[in-house]
Amino acid sequence: MAQQKLTKLTSILTEMDSVVVAFSGGVDSSFLLKVAKDTLGDKVVAAVGISDTYKPEELLAAEDLAIKLGVKLIKVYTDEFSDPNFVNNPPDRCYYCKKSLFSKLIELKKQLNFNYVVDGANLDDNNDYRPGHRAIAELGVRSPLREAGFTKEEIRRFARELGLPNWNKPAEACLASRFPYHTKITKESLQKIYSGEKYLKDLGFNIVRVRFHDPVARIELAPEELGKAVEMRQDIVKYFQDLGFNYICLDLLGYRTGSMNEVLEAR
């Protein structure tokens, strides 16, 4: 069944003939980029967004992988802070970010005389609140992995078989997703989140989210790593206090996708 999906994906890309891949360096868009390159050759480019909401190491990893795959990488600069719909952080914030970024990718597609812009959305993305998908649909962006019926687990399996170095990389979302809805987003607060997550990563934690409930930092980790965090609590508390947080909380539920959407589901 999974092999049939790969055949279908190849067929979809062949029909498209030329694509701009919205590339984040995550496993989904990396797998899509690899198959697109193998299928279309030079009629594929990768486009990566340059934004304050993304970690610099993610950009470096994306650049390295694009070189490894032999795909031209184009940087697309965004300016979310000029849009009050981003700064004010409504529940559909992602819609405005995606609309801005993918509108630029559509223009890039036209400049290159390519046929489609594609992203790495898959079937599992249907299980969470994702207003950005509405913007993508409005712009005519296609999601070949979802069209072919791929789940995240299948993508990871094929990515491993294809030798992609990030096949088991934990999912990453933009730093704006760390804020409760209607909490204003600032560059300073984004830097606090980035610094806190990098610190915890450097301590060896695999999956990390620092949720910004100012003056509270709510830390989400993989459930099996909660005990390790408790053992290191004094160092963690000191570091986060130095960042400007008054209270540092460890979420006992652990990391889960879209935890900021739980307040929407409870209404």
C-alpha positions as CSV (number, residue, x, y, z in Angstrom):
1,M,0.0,0.0,0.0
2,A,2.7,2.5,1.0
3,Q,4.7,1.7,-2.2
4,Q,1.5,2.4,-4.2
5,K,1.5,5.9,-2.5
6,L,5.0,6.5,-3.6
7,T,4.1,5.6,-7.2
8,K,1.1,7.9,-7.0
9,L,3.3,10.8,-5.7
10,T,5.7,10.3,-8.5
11,S,2.8,10.4,-11.0
12,I,1.4,13.6,-9.4
13,L,4.7,15.3,-9.7
14,T,5.2,14.1,-13.3
15,E,1.9,15.6,-14.2
16,M,2.9,18.9,-12.6
17,D,6.1,19.0,-14.6
18,S,7.8,21.9,-12.7
19,V,7.4,22.9,-9.0
20,V,8.5,25.3,-6.4
21,V,8.7,23.4,-3.1
22,A,8.0,25.3,0.1
23,F,11.0,24.0,2.0
24,S,11.4,24.2,5.8
25,G,14.1,21.5,6.2
26,G,11.7,19.3,8.1
27,V,11.2,15.7,7.2
28,D,7.9,16.3,5.2
29,S,9.2,18.9,2.8
30,S,12.6,17.2,2.6
31,F,11.0,13.9,1.5
32,L,8.8,15.8,-1.0
33,L,11.9,17.7,-2.3
34,K,13.9,14.5,-2.7
35,V,11.1,12.8,-4.7
36,A,10.5,15.9,-6.7
37,K,14.2,16.2,-7.6
38,D,14.4,12.5,-8.6
39,T,11.3,12.9,-10.7
40,L,11.7,16.3,-12.3
41,G,15.4,17.0,-12.2
42,D,16.2,20.6,-12.7
43,K,12.5,21.6,-13.0
44,V,12.3,21.9,-9.2
45,V,13.6,24.6,-6.8
46,A,13.3,24.8,-3.1
47,A,12.1,28.1,-1.5
48,V,12.7,28.8,2.2
49,G,11.2,31.6,4.2
50,I,13.5,33.9,6.1
51,S,11.7,35.1,9.2
52,D,12.2,36.1,12.9
53,T,9.8,33.3,13.7
54,Y,12.2,30.5,12.5
55,K,15.3,29.3,14.3
56,P,18.6,30.2,12.5
57,E,19.8,26.6,12.8
58,E,16.8,25.4,10.9
59,L,17.8,27.6,8.0
60,L,21.4,26.2,8.1
61,A,20.0,22.7,8.1
62,A,17.8,23.4,5.1
63,E,20.7,25.0,3.2
64,D,22.9,21.9,3.9
65,L,20.2,19.5,2.8
66,A,19.4,21.4,-0.4
67,I,23.1,21.2,-1.3
68,K,23.1,17.5,-0.5
69,L,20.1,16.9,-2.8
70,G,21.5,19.1,-5.6
71,V,18.5,21.5,-5.5
72,K,18.7,25.2,-6.0
73,L,17.6,27.0,-2.8
74,I,15.9,30.4,-3.0
75,K,15.5,32.5,0.1
76,V,12.2,34.4,0.5
77,Y,12.2,37.2,3.0
78,T,9.0,37.9,5.0
79,D,8.0,40.8,7.3
80,E,5.3,39.5,9.7
81,F,5.8,42.4,12.1
82,S,4.4,44.9,9.6
83,D,1.0,43.0,9.8
84,P,-1.1,43.7,12.8
85,N,-2.9,40.4,12.1
86,F,0.3,38.7,13.1
87,V,1.3,40.9,16.0
88,N,-2.1,40.7,17.7
89,N,-2.0,36.9,17.4
90,P,-5.7,36.0,16.7
91,P,-6.6,32.3,16.4
92,D,-6.2,32.5,12.6
93,R,-2.8,34.1,12.8
94,C,-1.3,31.3,10.7
95,Y,-3.7,32.2,7.9
96,Y,-2.1,35.6,7.5
97,C,1.4,34.3,7.7
98,K,0.8,31.6,5.1
99,K,-1.0,34.0,2.8
100,S,1.9,36.4,2.9
101,L,4.6,33.7,2.4
102,F,2.9,31.7,-0.2
103,S,1.8,34.8,-2.2
104,K,5.6,35.5,-2.5
105,L,6.1,31.9,-3.6
106,I,3.4,32.3,-6.3
107,E,5.2,35.3,-7.6
108,L,8.5,33.3,-7.6
109,K,6.8,30.5,-9.6
110,K,5.7,33.0,-12.2
111,Q,9.2,34.5,-12.5
112,L,10.6,31.1,-13.0
113,N,7.8,30.1,-15.4
114,F,7.1,27.0,-13.3
115,N,3.7,25.4,-13.0
116,Y,3.0,24.9,-9.3
117,V,3.9,25.8,-5.8
118,V,3.7,22.7,-3.5
119,D,4.0,22.2,0.2
120,G,4.7,19.2,2.5
121,A,1.3,18.9,4.2
122,N,0.2,15.3,4.8
123,L,-2.9,13.4,6.0
124,D,-2.0,13.8,9.7
125,D,-2.1,17.5,9.4
126,N,-5.9,17.2,9.0
127,N,-6.1,16.2,12.7
128,D,-5.2,19.7,14.1
129,Y,-6.5,23.2,13.7
130,R,-4.5,24.7,10.8
131,P,-5.9,27.9,9.4
132,G,-2.9,28.2,7.2
133,H,-4.3,25.5,5.0
134,R,-7.2,27.8,4.0
135,A,-4.7,30.4,2.7
136,I,-2.8,27.7,0.8
137,A,-6.1,26.5,-0.8
138,E,-7.1,30.0,-1.8
139,L,-3.8,30.5,-3.6
140,G,-4.0,27.2,-5.5
141,V,-1.0,25.7,-3.7
142,R,-1.0,21.9,-3.9
143,S,0.0,19.3,-1.3
144,P,1.2,16.2,-3.2
145,L,1.9,14.2,-0.1
146,R,-1.6,14.6,1.1
147,E,-3.0,14.0,-2.3
148,A,-1.1,10.7,-2.5
149,G,-2.4,9.7,1.0
150,F,0.9,9.8,3.0
151,T,0.9,9.8,6.8
152,K,3.7,11.1,8.9
153,E,4.8,7.6,9.8
154,E,5.0,6.6,6.1
155,I,7.0,9.7,5.3
156,R,9.5,9.0,8.0
157,R,9.9,5.4,6.8
158,F,10.5,6.4,3.1
159,A,12.8,9.3,4.2
160,R,14.9,6.8,6.0
161,E,15.0,4.4,3.1
162,L,16.0,7.3,0.8
163,G,18.9,8.2,3.1
164,L,17.6,11.5,4.3
165,P,19.6,12.5,7.4
166,N,16.5,14.2,9.1
167,W,14.1,11.2,8.7
168,N,13.6,11.1,12.5
169,K,13.8,14.8,13.2
170,P,11.2,16.0,15.7
171,A,8.5,18.2,14.2
172,E,9.2,21.9,14.4
173,A,6.6,24.8,14.3
174,C,7.4,28.5,14.0
175,L,8.1,30.3,17.2
176,A,4.9,32.3,16.9
177,S,3.0,29.1,17.8
178,R,4.4,29.3,21.4
179,F,2.1,32.2,22.3
180,P,-1.5,32.0,23.6
181,Y,-3.9,33.5,21.2
182,H,-4.4,37.3,21.6
183,T,-1.0,37.6,23.3
184,K,0.9,40.2,21.3
185,I,4.1,38.8,19.7
186,T,7.2,40.9,19.8
187,K,10.8,40.3,18.6
188,E,12.0,40.4,22.2
189,S,9.6,37.7,23.3
190,L,10.5,35.6,20.3
191,Q,14.1,35.8,21.3
192,K,13.3,34.7,24.8
193,I,11.5,31.6,23.5
194,Y,14.3,30.8,21.1
195,S,17.0,31.2,23.8
196,G,15.0,29.0,26.2
197,E,14.5,26.2,23.7
198,K,18.1,26.3,22.5
199,Y,19.3,26.0,26.1
200,L,17.1,23.0,26.8
201,K,18.2,21.4,23.5
202,D,21.8,22.0,24.4
203,L,21.1,20.1,27.7
204,G,20.1,17.1,25.6
205,F,16.3,17.3,25.6
206,N,15.0,15.9,22.3
207,I,11.5,17.5,21.9
208,V,11.2,21.0,23.4
209,R,8.5,23.7,23.5
210,V,8.6,26.8,25.7
211,R,5.1,28.4,25.8
212,F,5.0,32.1,26.5
213,H,2.5,32.8,29.3
214,D,4.3,35.9,30.5
215,P,5.6,36.1,33.2
216,V,5.3,32.3,33.1
217,A,7.3,30.0,30.9
218,R,5.5,26.6,30.4
219,I,7.9,24.0,29.3
220,E,6.7,21.0,27.3
221,L,9.1,18.0,26.9
222,A,8.7,14.4,25.8
223,P,7.0,12.6,28.7
224,E,10.0,10.3,29.2
225,E,12.2,13.3,29.7
226,L,10.2,15.0,32.4
227,G,12.1,13.3,35.2
228,K,15.4,14.5,33.8
229,A,14.1,18.1,33.8
230,V,13.1,17.8,37.5
231,E,16.6,16.6,38.3
232,M,18.1,19.6,36.5
233,R,15.4,22.1,37.8
234,Q,17.8,24.4,39.6
235,D,19.9,25.1,36.6
236,I,16.8,25.4,34.3
237,V,15.1,27.8,36.7
238,K,18.1,30.0,37.0
239,Y,18.5,30.2,33.2
240,F,14.9,31.1,32.6
241,Q,14.8,33.6,35.4
242,D,17.8,35.3,33.7
243,L,15.7,35.5,30.6
244,G,13.1,37.5,32.5
245,F,10.5,34.9,33.4
246,N,9.3,35.0,37.0
247,Y,7.8,31.5,37.1
248,I,9.0,28.4,35.3
249,C,6.5,25.5,35.0
250,L,7.0,22.0,33.7
251,D,3.8,20.8,31.9
252,L,3.1,17.3,33.3
253,L,1.2,16.3,30.2
254,G,4.4,16.7,28.2
255,Y,4.7,17.8,24.6
256,R,1.8,17.4,22.3
257,T,1.1,19.0,18.9
258,G,-1.1,22.1,18.9
259,S,-1.4,22.5,22.7
260,M,-2.3,26.1,22.2
261,N,-5.4,25.0,20.3
262,E,-6.8,23.2,23.4
263,V,-8.4,26.4,24.6
264,L,-10.3,26.6,21.3
265,E,-11.5,23.0,21.5
266,A,-12.7,23.6,25.1
267,R,-15.1,26.4,23.9
